[in-house]
Amino acid sequence: MMKNNNGYITFWQKWLGLASWSILSESIDKKQVLYDKDVPKKDRYFVGVHIDDKIKVATIYHDRKLTHEYVLHELLHIRFPKFTEEQVNERCDKILNMTMGGIIPIQAKHLY
């Protein structure tokens, strides 16, 4: 089922300046994702984003509960479409360390 938003999406969407985007999330069944046999069971989860930049709509598909980190990571793909996966990971870590580490205050009551 497609959802319009959750608190994490709303927060990071504003924080990253993506207010003009419509960002949805959709929970998928774990059985919809295929993994190589060498992927450990603990690493068998999926969180990914489909981006339509022409109409500014993105959908985060996930088979586990969304967290700050998952949402921020996927929204960084929208904000910086030319970034490599490594660059997205680095930026995500840097932002989380700044915000969650207390350098940049965030309003936790707005986050679900």
C-alpha positions in Angstrom: 0.0 0.0 0.0 1.3 3.4 -1.0 1.6 6.1 1.7 1.9 9.8 1.2 4.5 10.3 3.9 5.8 9.5 7.4 7.6 11.7 9.8 11.1 10.8 8.7 10.2 11.5 5.0 8.6 14.9 5.9 11.6 15.9 8.1 14.4 15.0 5.6 12.4 16.2 2.6 12.3 19.7 4.2 15.9 19.5 5.5 17.2 18.7 2.0 15.2 21.3 0.2 12.9 18.9 -1.6 9.6 20.5 -0.7 8.6 20.7 -4.4 8.7 16.9 -4.6 6.0 14.4 -3.9 7.6 11.6 -2.0 5.8 8.4 -1.3 6.6 5.1 0.4 5.4 1.6 -0.3 6.0 -1.4 1.8 6.7 -4.5 -0.3 6.8 -8.2 0.6 10.2 -9.7 1.3 9.4 -12.4 -1.2 9.4 -9.8 -4.0 13.2 -9.4 -3.7 15.7 -12.0 -4.9 19.1 -12.3 -3.4 22.2 -14.2 -4.4 22.9 -17.3 -2.3 26.0 -15.7 -0.9 24.1 -12.8 0.7 23.9 -13.4 4.5 20.3 -13.6 5.8 21.0 -10.5 8.1 21.7 -8.5 4.9 18.6 -9.6 3.0 16.4 -6.5 3.1 15.5 -3.9 0.5 15.1 -0.2 0.7 15.3 1.7 -2.7 13.8 4.7 -4.5 12.2 5.1 -7.9 12.6 8.6 -9.1 10.6 10.4 -11.8 12.4 13.8 -12.0 10.2 15.0 -14.8 7.1 15.2 -12.6 9.1 15.3 -9.3 7.6 12.2 -7.8 9.7 9.6 -5.9 8.6 6.3 -4.2 10.7 4.7 -1.5 10.1 0.9 -1.7 11.0 -1.0 1.5 10.5 -4.4 3.1 11.5 -3.3 6.6 10.6 -0.4 8.8 11.9 2.9 7.5 14.5 4.7 9.7 16.2 8.1 9.7 19.1 6.6 7.9 17.2 4.7 5.2 15.0 7.7 4.4 17.9 10.2 4.4 19.9 7.8 2.1 17.2 7.5 -0.4 16.4 11.2 -0.4 20.0 12.0 -1.0 19.7 10.0 -4.3 17.0 12.6 -5.3 18.9 15.6 -4.1 22.2 14.6 -5.7 21.3 12.4 -8.7 24.9 12.3 -10.0 26.4 11.0 -6.8 27.8 7.5 -6.7 26.5 5.1 -4.0 29.7 5.7 -2.1 29.2 9.5 -2.2 25.6 9.1 -1.0 26.8 6.8 1.9 29.5 9.4 2.8 27.1 12.3 2.7 24.4 10.3 4.7 27.0 9.5 7.4 28.2 13.1 7.6 24.6 14.5 7.9 23.6 11.9 10.5 26.7 12.6 12.6 26.0 16.4 12.4 22.3 16.1 13.2 22.0 13.1 15.5 25.3 14.0 17.1 23.8 17.3 18.3 25.8 19.7 16.1 22.6 20.7 14.2 19.6 20.5 16.5 16.6 18.6 15.2 13.1 18.5 16.6 12.8 14.9 17.6 9.1 15.3 18.5 8.4 15.7 14.8 9.9 12.4 13.9 7.9 9.3 14.1 
